[in-house]
Amino acid sequence: MCSPVSPKVRGPGLSDMQQYSQWLAIRHEANLFPMKEDLAMWLANLLGKEITAETFMEKLDNGALLCQLAETLQEKFKDSNSENRLGENLPGKKIPCRANAPSGSFFARDNTANFLSWCRDVGVGDTCLFESEGLVLHKQPREVCLCLLELGRIAARFGVEPSGLIKLEKEIEETLAVPPPSPSPSPPKSPGKKSTGKLLDDAVQHISEDPPCKCPSKFCVERLSQGRYRVGEKILFIRVNYFFSNCKLS
């Protein structure tokens, strides 16, 4: 099956630097939105707070929720370490925090610095950390997201349910680690409810045959295994997201 795929979107030229900077900021924000959305759901489930992709930086920028996250994960790490006798040397200190620190204030920076210090103690590398100013002044949203994703990977080792992106990352690693099975005759089809894999294949085929766009470029879509497709020269992993009732590509 073949599907039209949008050609690369070209930005404005460098002759107008202001227009180019605005376009670049919009592109960066659009690329970050799926990460913010995924992490907002993870934080909301862990902390019982209302956080969305749209309010992600505003909710975190005084550092108080991050300190609460550190306290919550620290307790979960401690419980898991005791139950499973992991023997890991984990911090057990209380994280200093001013819960009502005003956004942009010194106390917001102090809260953030305390969170970052705790992240180092649990094994988050310096390359995955951000600057306190980067959160407080909203200068480093990408670095904030990457830091929380790395923290989610560490938390998963202690039995904490990770975010959807980390789960998908694990699925992809496991899929790539297993050699594809040799082709075998398909079993006879039996009437009844379609499997998730069949529903996904049908959805991908429908989009490839009747795309929502009128792009001139076309690429062949080839099914490699369940949830794994070759689109042109790229291999994509596609999963059904029932929460949003659509397909997500990674």
Secondary structure, 3 states (H helix, E strand, C coil): CEEECCCCCCCCCCCCHHHHHHHHHHHHHHHHHHHHHHHHHHHHHHHCCCCCCCCHHHHHCCCHHHHHHHHHHHHHHHHHHHHHCCCCCCCCCCCCCCCCCCCCCHHHHHHHHHHHHHHHHHCCCHHHCCCHHHHHCCCCHHHHHHHHHHHHHHHHHCCCCCCHHHHHHHHHHHHHHCCCCCCCCCCCCCCCCCCHHHHHHHHHHHHHHCCCCCCCCEEEEEEEECCEEEECCEEEEEEEECCCCEEEEC
